[in-house]
Amino acid sequence: MTTAHQSTQKTKAAARSRQQPQPPLENEQLEPHVLRHLRTPEAAHYLGVSVSFLNHARLRGSGPMYKKLSPKLIVYSLEDLRSWVNSKSRRSTSGSGPSQA
């Protein structure tokens, strides 16, 4: 093989490895209490809403709690998503307040 061909194969292999999620290491155990964080598209899919809805809810302050890890990286914990969904429970369409238990 030529050096250029080997370089091309390495580049393609590196691109494939970036695209495919890596399984956890054999000795790595995922504890149930460890929070998993979802990026905005994943969180929108989890909630059954659009990415645009979450973006606007963040802007209005009416959406689920989130964490801003960098200027462009927003993540949501599963716990925060569940809490937000639970806070949306209603008994009637006539009132705007939360359900009365």
N, CA, C and O atoms as a DFTB+ gen file, in Angstrom:
404 C
 N C O
     1  1       0.836      -1.190       0.000
     2  2       0.000       0.000       0.000
     3  2       0.870       1.238       0.000
     4  3       1.974       1.262       0.543
     5  1       0.336       2.249      -0.621
     6  2       1.060       3.509      -0.625
     7  2       0.749       4.270       0.659
     8  3      -0.242       4.000       1.338
     9  1       1.600       5.208       0.968
    10  2       1.408       6.011       2.171
    11  2       0.118       6.820       2.089
    12  3      -0.584       6.962       3.089
    13  1      -0.200       7.347       0.917
    14  2      -1.420       8.135       0.742
    15  2      -2.648       7.256       0.947
    16  3      -3.633       7.689       1.546
    17  1      -2.591       6.014       0.449
    18  2      -3.717       5.094       0.605
    19  2      -3.912       4.730       2.077
    20  3      -5.041       4.671       2.563
    21  1      -2.804       4.485       2.782
    22  2      -2.887       4.173       4.208
    23  2      -3.477       5.346       4.986
    24  3      -4.295       5.155       5.885
    25  1      -3.061       6.550       4.636
    26  2      -3.567       7.752       5.298
    27  2      -5.064       7.909       5.070
    28  3      -5.800       8.270       5.988
    29  1      -5.517       7.638       3.845
    30  2      -6.941       7.727       3.531
    31  2      -7.735       6.708       4.333
    32  3      -8.812       7.022       4.838
    33  1      -7.210       5.480       4.455
    34  2      -7.903       4.443       5.218
    35  2      -7.993       4.823       6.699
    36  3      -9.023       4.599       7.335
    37  1      -6.931       5.389       7.241
    38  2      -6.940       5.816       8.642
    39  2      -7.952       6.923       8.862
    40  3      -8.651       6.937       9.876
    41  1      -8.036       7.857       7.912
    42  2      -8.986       8.962       8.017
    43  2     -10.416       8.436       7.989
    44  3     -11.254       8.882       8.773
    45  1     -10.705       7.488       7.091
    46  2     -12.046       6.906       7.007
    47  2     -12.388       6.139       8.274
    48  3     -13.515       6.218       8.761
    49  1     -11.428       5.397       8.812
    50  2     -11.667       4.638      10.040
    51  2     -11.926       5.575      11.217
    52  3     -12.782       5.299      12.058
    53  1     -11.190       6.677      11.275
    54  2     -11.389       7.651      12.351
    55  2     -12.769       8.287      12.244
    56  3     -13.422       8.508      13.263
    57  1     -13.221       8.584      11.038
    58  2     -14.545       9.177      10.846
    59  2     -15.638       8.196      11.267
    60  3     -16.620       8.598      11.890
    61  1     -15.477       6.908      10.933
    62  2     -16.459       5.900      11.337
    63  2     -16.511       5.763      12.848
    64  3     -17.590       5.606      13.419
    65  1     -15.358       5.820      13.504
    66  2     -15.338       5.659      14.957
    67  2     -15.983       6.856      15.656
    68  3     -16.539       6.708      16.745
    69  1     -15.913       8.042      15.041
    70  2     -16.565       9.220      15.626
    71  2     -18.075       9.140      15.474
    72  3     -18.805       9.651      16.323
    73  1     -18.558       8.509      14.411
    74  2     -19.986       8.469      14.138
    75  2     -20.701       7.417      14.978
    76  3     -21.862       7.613      15.337
    77  1     -20.046       6.319      15.299
    78  2     -20.697       5.237      16.015
    79  2     -20.476       5.393      17.512
    80  3     -19.343       5.579      17.955
    81  1     -21.560       5.318      18.303
    82  2     -21.388       5.414      19.745
    83  2     -20.587       4.231      20.266
    84  3     -20.759       3.099      19.815
    85  1     -19.734       4.503      21.196
    86  2     -18.903       3.454      21.760
    87  2     -19.626       2.796      22.928
    88  3     -20.186       3.496      23.772
    89  1     -19.628       1.458      22.997
    90  2     -20.254       0.802      24.140
    91  2     -19.432       1.048      25.394
    92  3     -18.234       1.316      25.302
    93  1     -20.059       0.961      26.573
    94  2     -19.292       1.164      27.797
    95  2     -18.215       0.092      27.940
    96  3     -18.380      -1.031      27.463
    97  1     -17.138       0.437      28.585
    98  2     -16.074      -0.529      28.828
    99  2     -16.608      -1.650      29.697
   100  3     -17.547      -1.455      30.468
   101  1     -16.007      -2.826      29.570
   102  2     -16.499      -3.984      30.313
   103  2     -16.492      -3.753      31.817
   104  3     -17.426      -4.157      32.510
   105  1     -15.450      -3.107      32.328
   106  2     -15.358      -2.908      33.770
   107  2     -16.079      -1.644      34.235
   108  3     -16.140      -1.368      35.433
   109  1     -16.623      -0.879      33.290
   110  2     -17.355       0.339      33.639
   111  2     -18.800      -0.040      33.952
   112  3     -19.486      -0.635      33.121
   113  1     -19.250       0.301      35.136
   114  2     -20.621       0.001      35.528
   115  2     -21.393       1.298      35.638
   116  3     -20.922       2.277      36.216
   117  1     -22.578       1.287      35.077
   118  2     -23.430       2.469      35.138
   119  2     -24.338       2.343      36.351
   120  3     -25.166       1.434      36.415
   121  1     -24.191       3.233      37.297
   122  2     -25.004       3.216      38.507
   123  2     -26.352       3.854      38.214
   124  3     -26.417       4.827      37.463
   125  1     -27.437       3.328      38.793
   126  2     -28.751       3.899      38.520
   127  2     -28.909       5.329      39.020
   128  3     -29.729       6.073      38.484
   129  1     -28.146       5.732      40.032
   130  2     -28.301       7.082      40.565
   131  2     -27.513       8.125      39.778
   132  3     -27.650       9.322      40.033
   133  1     -26.694       7.691      38.833
   134  2     -25.918       8.631      38.023
   135  2     -26.857       9.240      36.994
   136  3     -27.508       8.522      36.234
   137  1     -26.924      10.568      36.972
   138  2     -27.824      11.243      36.032
   139  2     -27.253      11.195      34.633
   140  3     -26.056      11.402      34.432
   141  1     -28.098      10.925      33.682
   142  2     -27.708      10.988      32.291
   143  2     -28.205      12.318      31.760
   144  3     -29.323      12.734      32.063
   145  1     -27.400      12.970      30.989
   146  2     -27.776      14.262      30.426
   147  2     -28.049      14.114      28.936
   148  3     -27.328      13.421      28.217
   149  1     -29.103      14.779      28.494
   150  2     -29.505      14.741      27.097
   151  2     -29.299      16.108      26.468
   152  3     -29.587      17.134      27.085
   153  1     -28.805      16.120      25.249
   154  2     -28.719      17.369      24.505
   155  2     -30.113      17.762      24.052
   156  3     -31.048      16.971      24.169
   157  1     -30.261      18.961      23.542
   158  2     -31.576      19.487      23.203
   159  2     -32.368      18.576      22.251
   160  3     -33.541      18.319      22.522
   161  1     -31.788      18.077      21.153
   162  2     -32.586      17.199      20.275
   163  2     -33.047      15.922      20.982
   164  3     -34.178      15.477      20.789
   165  1     -32.172      15.335      21.799
   166  2     -32.540      14.118      22.532
   167  2     -33.631      14.417      23.560
   168  3     -34.575      13.642      23.716
   169  1     -33.494      15.545      24.259
   170  2     -34.489      15.930      25.260
   171  2     -35.839      16.198      24.596
   172  3     -36.878      15.813      25.131
   173  1     -35.831      16.852      23.444
   174  2     -37.076      17.117      22.723
   175  2     -37.741      15.800      22.329
   176  3     -38.954      15.649      22.478
   177  1     -36.970      14.866      21.837
   178  2     -37.514      13.562      21.461
   179  2     -38.071      12.844      22.684
   180  3     -39.151      12.257      22.620
   181  1     -37.352      12.886      23.782
   182  2     -37.790      12.254      25.034
   183  2     -39.128      12.831      25.494
   184  3     -40.000      12.090      25.949
   185  1     -39.291      14.141      25.379
   186  2     -40.515      14.805      25.819
   187  2     -41.636      14.751      24.778
   188  3     -42.801      14.970      25.109
   189  1     -41.290      14.465      23.542
   190  2     -42.290      14.468      22.480
   191  2     -42.629      15.859      21.988
   192  3     -43.744      16.109      21.531
   193  1     -41.667      16.767      22.080
   194  2     -41.851      18.133      21.600
   195  2     -40.766      18.434      20.572
   196  3     -39.858      17.629      20.365
   197  1     -40.863      19.581      19.939
   198  2     -39.852      19.947      18.946
   199  2     -38.657      20.624      19.615
   200  3     -38.752      21.127      20.735
   201  1     -37.550      20.623      18.912
   202  2     -36.355      21.333      19.373
   203  2     -36.677      22.811      19.501
   204  3     -36.240      23.472      20.443
   205  1     -37.445      23.326      18.550
   206  2     -37.837      24.736      18.578
   207  2     -38.620      25.061      19.855
   208  3     -38.417      26.115      20.457
   209  1     -39.511      24.155      20.265
   210  2     -40.280      24.375      21.492
   211  2     -39.334      24.525      22.683
   212  3     -39.497      25.441      23.490
   213  1     -38.346      23.633      22.800
   214  2     -37.406      23.725      23.927
   215  2     -36.581      25.001      23.858
   216  3     -36.329      25.636      24.882
   217  1     -36.160      25.379      22.654
   218  2     -35.387      26.621      22.514
   219  2     -36.207      27.830      22.963
   220  3     -35.698      28.694      23.678
   221  1     -37.462      27.894      22.550
   222  2     -38.324      29.012      22.948
   223  2     -38.647      28.960      24.445
   224  3     -38.706      29.998      25.105
   225  1     -38.855      27.759      24.976
   226  2     -39.155      27.626      26.405
   227  2     -37.961      28.083      27.243
   228  3     -38.136      28.677      28.308
   229  1     -36.757      27.807      26.765
   230  2     -35.551      28.288      27.470
   231  2     -35.514      29.800      27.465
   232  3     -35.193      30.421      28.478
   233  1     -35.839      30.390      26.338
   234  2     -35.838      31.843      26.196
   235  2     -36.874      32.489      27.122
   236  3     -36.596      33.515      27.744
   237  1     -38.058      31.894      27.215
   238  2     -39.136      32.416      28.058
   239  2     -38.946      32.056      29.531
   240  3     -39.538      32.689      30.405
   241  1     -38.125      31.044      29.808
   242  2     -37.959      30.586      31.178
   243  2     -39.084      29.677      31.628
   244  3     -39.282      29.490      32.829
   245  1     -39.826      29.106      30.686
   246  2     -40.965      28.262      31.034
   247  2     -40.692      26.775      30.822
   248  3     -41.574      25.947      31.050
   249  1     -39.506      26.436      30.397
   250  2     -39.193      25.040      30.116
   251  2     -38.504      24.345      31.275
   252  3     -38.387      24.900      32.368
   253  1     -38.049      23.127      31.026
   254  2     -37.344      22.388      32.067
   255  2     -35.999      23.029      32.405
   256  3     -35.424      23.753      31.592
   257  1     -35.511      22.757      33.600
   258  2     -34.185      23.233      34.000
   259  2     -33.158      22.650      33.033
   260  3     -33.322      21.541      32.522
   261  1     -32.111      23.408      32.796
   262  2     -31.061      22.944      31.889
   263  2     -29.714      23.394      32.417
   264  3     -29.626      24.211      33.334
   265  1     -28.677      22.851      31.830
   266  2     -27.309      23.237      32.174
   267  2     -26.621      23.704      30.897
   268  3     -26.736      23.066      29.851
   269  1     -25.915      24.809      30.991
   270  2     -25.188      25.353      29.843
   271  2     -23.709      25.060      30.067
   272  3     -23.029      25.766      30.812
   273  1     -23.226      24.012      29.413
   274  2     -21.849      23.570      29.621
   275  2     -20.839      24.390      28.837
   276  3     -19.674      24.482      29.223
   277  1     -21.274      24.975      27.753
   278  2     -20.429      25.874      26.957
   279  2     -21.388      26.792      26.204
   280  3     -22.601      26.591      26.266
   281  1     -20.869      27.798      25.492
   282  2     -21.785      28.717      24.801
   283  2     -22.792      28.030      23.872
   284  3     -23.881      28.560      23.647
   285  1     -22.444      26.866      23.336
   286  2     -23.348      26.189      22.405
   287  2     -23.821      24.823      22.889
   288  3     -24.513      24.122      22.152
   289  1     -23.468      24.435      24.095
   290  2     -23.831      23.099      24.576
   291  2     -24.785      23.193      25.757
   292  3     -24.404      23.563      26.867
   293  1     -26.028      22.847      25.482
   294  2     -27.091      22.833      26.481
   295  2     -27.445      21.373      26.739
   296  3     -27.622      20.603      25.794
   297  1     -27.551      20.986      28.007
   298  2     -27.966      19.627      28.345
   299  2     -29.059      19.667      29.403
   300  3     -29.167      20.614      30.182
   301  1     -29.862      18.617      29.407
   302  2     -30.954      18.453      30.361
   303  2     -30.754      17.129      31.088
   304  3     -30.441      16.118      30.460
   305  1     -30.932      17.129      32.398
   306  2     -30.869      15.861      33.123
   307  2     -32.226      15.184      33.025
   308  3     -33.255      15.852      32.934
   309  1     -32.225      13.872      33.043
   310  2     -33.481      13.135      32.998
   311  2     -34.352      13.486      34.199
   312  3     -35.574      13.577      34.079
   313  1     -33.732      13.680      35.340
   314  2     -34.482      14.039      36.550
   315  2     -35.208      15.374      36.363
   316  3     -36.376      15.498      36.729
   317  1     -34.527      16.366      35.798
   318  2     -35.149      17.672      35.564
   319  2     -36.278      17.580      34.537
   320  3     -37.302      18.249      34.677
   321  1     -36.092      16.756      33.512
   322  2     -37.145      16.590      32.512
   323  2     -38.387      15.954      33.138
   324  3     -39.511      16.389      32.890
   325  1     -38.169      14.925      33.946
   326  2     -39.303      14.256      34.614
   327  2     -40.009      15.211      35.566
   328  3     -41.238      15.246      35.614
   329  1     -39.240      15.983      36.321
   330  2     -39.845      16.941      37.255
   331  2     -40.690      17.965      36.521
   332  3     -41.792      18.295      36.961
   333  1     -40.185      18.466      35.411
   334  2     -40.915      19.463      34.638
   335  2     -42.212      18.879      34.094
   336  3     -43.264      19.515      34.161
   337  1     -42.132      17.661      33.553
   338  2     -43.343      17.009      33.035
   339  2     -44.354      16.823      34.159
   340  3     -45.540      17.093      33.973
   341  1     -43.899      16.365      35.320
   342  2     -44.810      16.160      36.448
   343  2     -45.445      17.457      36.919
   344  3     -46.568      17.447      37.423
   345  1     -44.745      18.573      36.765
   346  2     -45.297      19.864      37.181
   347  2     -46.403      20.339      36.243
   348  3     -47.109      21.296      36.558
   349  1     -46.558      19.696      35.120
   350  2     -47.556      20.092      34.121
   351  2     -48.877      19.351      34.289
   352  3     -49.757      19.486      33.439
   353  1     -49.044      18.583      35.345
   354  2     -50.287      17.837      35.570
   355  2     -51.446      18.797      35.806
   356  3     -51.306      19.792      36.517
   357  1     -52.582      18.494      35.208
   358  2     -53.785      19.312      35.346
   359  2     -54.997      18.404      35.543
   360  3     -54.992      17.251      35.112
   361  1     -56.029      18.928      36.194
   362  2     -57.296      18.209      36.350
   363  2     -58.371      18.741      35.410
   364  3     -59.336      18.039      35.109
   365  1     -58.210      19.961      34.952
   366  2     -59.252      20.583      34.149
   367  2     -58.627      21.489      33.099
   368  3     -57.538      22.028      33.295
   369  1     -59.319      21.648      32.001
   370  2     -58.844      22.570      30.957
   371  2     -59.274      24.000      31.255
   372  3     -58.798      24.927      30.599
   373  1     -60.171      24.207      32.235
   374  2     -60.683      25.540      32.503
   375  2     -59.750      26.385      33.365
   376  3     -59.830      27.612      33.320
   377  1     -58.875      25.771      34.141
   378  2     -57.970      26.534      35.006
   379  2     -56.555      26.516      34.468
   380  3     -56.165      25.626      33.713
   381  1     -55.807      27.504      34.868
   382  2     -54.420      27.546      34.410
   383  2     -53.454      27.117      35.504
   384  3     -52.254      27.004      35.256
   385  1     -53.964      26.872      36.724
   386  2     -53.094      26.496      37.830
   387  2     -52.820      25.006      37.836
   388  3     -53.452      24.247      37.101
   389  1     -51.875      24.588      38.669
   390  2     -51.554      23.151      38.763
   391  2     -52.716      22.387      39.390
   392  3     -53.642      22.970      39.955
   393  1     -52.636      21.085      39.274
   394  2     -53.711      20.242      39.803
   395  2     -53.799      20.377      41.317
   396  3     -52.791      20.596      41.988
   397  1     -54.992      20.247      41.842
   398  2     -55.231      20.287      43.278
   399  2     -55.489      18.865      43.749
   400  3     -56.463      18.237      43.333
   401  1     -54.629      18.360      44.606
   402  2     -54.780      16.976      45.064
   403  2     -55.653      16.887      46.291
   404  3     -55.883      15.793      46.806
